[in-house]
Structure formats: C-alpha cells, structure tokens
Amino acid sequence: MHERDRKGKIDSPQTVEIHLNFIGEYIPPMMEQKKLTQKEKAEQGEVLKRRERFRRAYEKRVESGAQKKYYERTKYKKRAQYDAEKTALLAENYTLGANALAPQTQA
C-alpha cells in the first residue's frame, strides 16, 4: 500500500499493489468509474472548494502561530480528560479482575 495522495483527507485516492506468488504483480480488470451527473459534479466541486478554503485557513493559522496557541490552550484540558477516563477504566478493570481472580485458599 502506498500513502494517500493527500494526508488528512478521508476520501483521498490511494494506490494498492497486489503481488501473487508465481504470477507477480496482479492488475485487476479495469473498473469503470461511475459517471457523474452535472449535479453530482457541481456538488463535488463545492466540496473541493470548501476543503481548499479550510486548508488555506489552517495554513494561515499555522503561519501566524494561532494554531499553536490554540493547541497549547487545549492540550492540558484534553490530557486531563484522557487521564481521568484512563484512571476510571483501570479502576474498573482492577475491581473486575480482583473479584474474578481472587486467590483461592486451600482448606
């Protein structure tokens, strides 16, 4: 598998190569792409424009340092929430494990 053409994009195209023993590289029969209607093409164009707009805004925030400030402001809150959830899960697992695997004494 190769990397996606654009990182951070859910529906970015990605190349997958299939190699089989005794055959080598397997190229499946050509799959036809779905023919898009004019309405679907317009919707797809709008989605691409919106993504580009968001990407440019993100890049501007990175250049100005605003993105780093936001990250610094929120990372401690997110870390504390993550640690609280982790502690609760560990306590629950410990309790379940202590009850389920209690040492048995021989009489």
Phi and psi restraints in degrees (value plus and minus 20) as a CYANA .aco file:
   2 HIS   PHI    -122.1   -82.1
   2 HIS   PSI     145.9   185.9
   3 GLU   PHI     -89.0   -49.0
   3 GLU   PSI     136.7   176.7
   4 ARG   PHI     -86.8   -46.8
   4 ARG   PSI     136.3   176.3
   5 ASP   PHI     -82.9   -42.9
   5 ASP   PSI     -56.8   -16.8
   6 ARG   PHI    -156.5  -116.5
   6 ARG   PSI     102.2   142.2
   7 LYS   PHI     -91.5   -51.5
   7 LYS   PSI     130.9   170.9
   8 GLY   PHI      61.2   101.2
   8 GLY   PSI     -14.8    25.2
   9 LYS   PHI    -131.3   -91.3
   9 LYS   PSI     106.8   146.8
  10 ILE   PHI     -88.5   -48.5
  10 ILE   PSI     -62.7   -22.7
  11 ASP   PHI    -125.2   -85.2
  11 ASP   PSI      12.0    52.0
  12 SER   PHI     -93.6   -53.6
  12 SER   PSI     120.0   160.0
  13 PRO   PHI     -84.6   -44.6
  13 PRO   PSI     128.2   168.2
  14 GLN   PHI    -162.6  -122.6
  14 GLN   PSI     117.3   157.3
  15 THR   PHI    -110.9   -70.9
  15 THR   PSI     114.0   154.0
  16 VAL   PHI    -145.8  -105.8
  16 VAL   PSI     105.3   145.3
  17 GLU   PHI    -125.5   -85.5
  17 GLU   PSI     116.7   156.7
  18 ILE   PHI    -135.7   -95.7
  18 ILE   PSI     101.6   141.6
  19 HIS   PHI    -137.7   -97.7
  19 HIS   PSI     103.8   143.8
  20 LEU   PHI    -130.7   -90.7
  20 LEU   PSI     127.6   167.6
  21 ASN   PHI     -81.3   -41.3
  21 ASN   PSI     120.3   160.3
  22 PHE   PHI      47.3    87.3
  22 PHE   PSI     -22.0    18.0
  23 ILE   PHI    -136.5   -96.5
  23 ILE   PSI     -60.5   -20.5
  24 GLY   PHI      77.2   117.2
  24 GLY   PSI    -166.2  -126.2
  25 GLU   PHI     -93.9   -53.9
  25 GLU   PSI     109.1   149.1
  26 TYR   PHI    -122.9   -82.9
  26 TYR   PSI     103.9   143.9
  27 ILE   PHI    -133.6   -93.6
  27 ILE   PSI      91.8   131.8
  28 PRO   PHI     -86.2   -46.2
  28 PRO   PSI     141.0   181.0
  29 PRO   PHI     -76.5   -36.5
  29 PRO   PSI     128.5   168.5
  30 MET   PHI     -80.3   -40.3
  30 MET   PSI     105.6   145.6
  31 MET   PHI    -113.5   -73.5
  31 MET   PSI     108.8   148.8
  32 GLU   PHI     -97.2   -57.2
  32 GLU   PSI     117.6   157.6
  33 GLN   PHI     -96.9   -56.9
  33 GLN   PSI     128.2   168.2
  34 LYS   PHI     -85.3   -45.3
  34 LYS   PSI     114.1   154.1
  35 LYS   PHI     -97.9   -57.9
  35 LYS   PSI     103.4   143.4
  36 LEU   PHI    -109.0   -69.0
  36 LEU   PSI     122.8   162.8
  37 THR   PHI     -99.1   -59.1
  37 THR   PSI     149.7   189.7
  38 GLN   PHI     -81.4   -41.4
  38 GLN   PSI     -57.9   -17.9
  39 LYS   PHI     -85.3   -45.3
  39 LYS   PSI     -63.7   -23.7
  40 GLU   PHI     -85.7   -45.7
  40 GLU   PSI     -57.9   -17.9
  41 LYS   PHI     -83.0   -43.0
  41 LYS   PSI     -62.2   -22.2
  42 ALA   PHI     -84.3   -44.3
  42 ALA   PSI     -62.8   -22.8
  43 GLU   PHI     -83.3   -43.3
  43 GLU   PSI     -61.6   -21.6
  44 GLN   PHI     -84.3   -44.3
  44 GLN   PSI     -59.7   -19.7
  45 GLY   PHI     -82.7   -42.7
  45 GLY   PSI     -61.2   -21.2
  46 GLU   PHI     -84.0   -44.0
  46 GLU   PSI     -60.7   -20.7
  47 VAL   PHI     -82.6   -42.6
  47 VAL   PSI     -63.2   -23.2
  48 LEU   PHI     -84.9   -44.9
  48 LEU   PSI     -61.5   -21.5
  49 LYS   PHI     -81.9   -41.9
  49 LYS   PSI     -62.7   -22.7
  50 ARG   PHI     -83.6   -43.6
  50 ARG   PSI     -63.2   -23.2
  51 ARG   PHI     -81.7   -41.7
  51 ARG   PSI     -62.9   -22.9
  52 GLU   PHI     -83.3   -43.3
  52 GLU   PSI     -59.3   -19.3
  53 ARG   PHI     -83.2   -43.2
  53 ARG   PSI     -64.6   -24.6
  54 PHE   PHI     -84.1   -44.1
  54 PHE   PSI     -59.6   -19.6
  55 ARG   PHI     -83.7   -43.7
  55 ARG   PSI     -64.4   -24.4
  56 ARG   PHI     -82.9   -42.9
  56 ARG   PSI     -60.9   -20.9
  57 ALA   PHI     -82.7   -42.7
  57 ALA   PSI     -61.2   -21.2
  58 TYR   PHI     -83.0   -43.0
  58 TYR   PSI     -65.2   -25.2
  59 GLU   PHI     -83.0   -43.0
  59 GLU   PSI     -56.2   -16.2
  60 LYS   PHI     -84.9   -44.9
  60 LYS   PSI     -62.1   -22.1
  61 ARG   PHI     -83.3   -43.3
  61 ARG   PSI     -57.5   -17.5
  62 VAL   PHI     -86.2   -46.2
  62 VAL   PSI     -64.9   -24.9
  63 GLU   PHI     -82.8   -42.8
  63 GLU   PSI     -60.1   -20.1
  64 SER   PHI     -99.7   -59.7
  64 SER   PSI     -35.1     4.9
  65 GLY   PHI      72.5   112.5
  65 GLY   PSI     -22.5    17.5
  66 ALA   PHI     -86.1   -46.1
  66 ALA   PSI     -54.7   -14.7
  67 GLN   PHI     -85.6   -45.6
  67 GLN   PSI     -61.3   -21.3
  68 LYS   PHI     -86.5   -46.5
  68 LYS   PSI     -59.8   -19.8
  69 LYS   PHI     -82.2   -42.2
  69 LYS   PSI     -62.8   -22.8
  70 TYR   PHI     -82.3   -42.3
  70 TYR   PSI     -64.6   -24.6
  71 TYR   PHI     -80.5   -40.5
  71 TYR   PSI     -66.2   -26.2
  72 GLU   PHI     -82.7   -42.7
  72 GLU   PSI     -56.9   -16.9
  73 ARG   PHI     -88.5   -48.5
  73 ARG   PSI     -56.5   -16.5
  74 THR   PHI    -120.0   -80.0
  74 THR   PSI     -36.6     3.4
  75 LYS   PHI     -86.2   -46.2
  75 LYS   PSI     -55.2   -15.2
  76 TYR   PHI     -89.8   -49.8
  76 TYR   PSI     -58.2   -18.2
  77 LYS   PHI     -84.8   -44.8
  77 LYS   PSI     -64.5   -24.5
  78 LYS   PHI     -86.1   -46.1
  78 LYS   PSI     -59.8   -19.8
  79 ARG   PHI     -84.2   -44.2
  79 ARG   PSI     -62.6   -22.6
  80 ALA   PHI     -83.7   -43.7
  80 ALA   PSI     -60.8   -20.8
  81 GLN   PHI     -84.2   -44.2
  81 GLN   PSI     -63.5   -23.5
  82 TYR   PHI     -82.2   -42.2
  82 TYR   PSI     -64.6   -24.6
  83 ASP   PHI     -84.4   -44.4
  83 ASP   PSI     -58.4   -18.4
  84 ALA   PHI     -84.2   -44.2
  84 ALA   PSI     -63.9   -23.9
  85 GLU   PHI     -83.4   -43.4
  85 GLU   PSI     -61.1   -21.1
  86 LYS   PHI     -85.3   -45.3
  86 LYS   PSI     -63.1   -23.1
  87 THR   PHI     -82.6   -42.6
  87 THR   PSI     -62.1   -22.1
  88 ALA   PHI     -83.5   -43.5
  88 ALA   PSI     -62.9   -22.9
  89 LEU   PHI     -85.0   -45.0
  89 LEU   PSI     -61.7   -21.7
  90 LEU   PHI     -84.6   -44.6
  90 LEU   PSI     -60.9   -20.9
  91 ALA   PHI     -84.1   -44.1
  91 ALA   PSI     -61.1   -21.1
  92 GLU   PHI     -84.8   -44.8
  92 GLU   PSI     -64.5   -24.5
  93 ASN   PHI     -85.1   -45.1
  93 ASN   PSI     -58.8   -18.8
  94 TYR   PHI     -83.8   -43.8
  94 TYR   PSI     -63.9   -23.9
  95 THR   PHI     -83.6   -43.6
  95 THR   PSI     -66.5   -26.5
  96 LEU   PHI     -83.3   -43.3
  96 LEU   PSI     -62.8   -22.8
  97 GLY   PHI     -87.0   -47.0
  97 GLY   PSI     -58.3   -18.3
  98 ALA   PHI     -86.4   -46.4
  98 ALA   PSI     -57.4   -17.4
  99 ASN   PHI     -94.7   -54.7
  99 ASN   PSI     -59.1   -19.1
 100 ALA   PHI     -97.5   -57.5
 100 ALA   PSI     -54.7   -14.7
 101 LEU   PHI    -133.6   -93.6
 101 LEU   PSI      14.1    54.1
 102 ALA   PHI     -82.8   -42.8
 102 ALA   PSI     117.0   157.0
 103 PRO   PHI     -84.5   -44.5
 103 PRO   PSI     116.6   156.6
 104 GLN   PHI    -116.8   -76.8
 104 GLN   PSI     113.2   153.2
 105 THR   PHI    -113.7   -73.7
 105 THR   PSI     123.7   163.7
 106 GLN   PHI    -112.2   -72.2
 106 GLN   PSI     114.4   154.4
